[in-house]
Each structure stands twice: as structure tokens, then as C-alpha cells.
Amino acid sequence: MKDENIEWDIDVSILTNRFILKELLKVMGIATFITAGIVFLIMLPSIIGGNFYFNSSNMGDMKYALMLIGLLFFFTVLFIFAYYGNRYLLSYTMDKKGIRTITREDQRRKNSKLNLLIVLAGLLARNPATTGAGLLAASRQDQDMKWKKITKAVFYPKYSTITLHAGYLEKSIIFCTKENYSQISAFIRPMCGSSCQIREK
């Protein structure tokens, strides 16, 4: 089995898939945390100087900020349904060297258009962070992971999904069909090195 190549396509639901939803919420949570941190830094001099007091105006500002965060979540969900149709189109190919996650052509075109808009918006707003985010997203349409780099593999037979970790930041989610999960799982397990942690949930 180690000498064979395995390839398959899969359409993954974005908002009803627990793994994608978790990553999406993580990104939005980070954005919310950064926003809260900026607000805190703005208020910090007043807090240190003892000039900050909770009043109806402050509470109104906090409610306004929470409403904006809620609207961000709402419009994100709306955009995913309208633009992506709540589906992400992926292909996988794996051999004795590693596994590659490929964004399929239709999905790639949609992503490219969106990333271009993000880059242009960043340039027009003179916001290097936004521009950088668009360029980074455009460069990560596909992902290659070598077996020798994997430090942890977690198997979720109930969800036909496998997560592979290479170090602290690199992570790959392998979505299988119910029909090929056993084959994929049997292929990956012996590929993990002796130092790789293998878990099943």
C-alpha cells in the first residue's frame, strides 16, 4: 500500500462542518480579540489616570461595538452562502512522500477574485495588513505536507476526517468520504513516524 497513489475529490460544507466552522470561528475570534485589545489600549491612559468611569455613554459604545461584531458574523455567514454556496471544493492526492490538498479549479477562481478584491481594498485604504492578508491567502490555495514532518495525527472515524499536525502552526484537515475513510486511514497510520502521536476520537 505504501507504493500506491490515492486521489479523491470531495465537496465540504463550510458552515455545517465542525472542523471548518472551528477554524472560521478561531479566525473571527482572533479578529475580535485584536479589536478589543485596540479599544483597551485607547482607554488605558484614562484607566491609569483614574479618569475613566462607566456611564451610559460608555455602555452605549460597548453595545455598539458588540452590535458591529454581531453584524460581522451575520454578514460572514450571508457571504459564505451567497458567494460560495456553503461548499468548498477540494481534491487530495497522497503517496509515499506525503499528502497534498488541492483547491479545485472552480473554487480557485472564486478565491482568486476575492483575494484580488482584498488586496485592492488594502491598497486603496493604504492598509498593509489587509493587503498582506490578501496576498497570503492567494499564495495558500494548495497545501503540501510531508509524512516525515508530521508530529501528530488525530483520527475521527465518526466524521470521516483526519487532522495532521506538523509543528505548532502547520495543520492539515483531511476530509474523507464514508466509503474511502478506512482506506485513507489505513494508508496514513503506517506513514506516521515513531515520534508521531496517533490518537482516535
Disulfide bonds with the S-S distance in Angstrom:
none
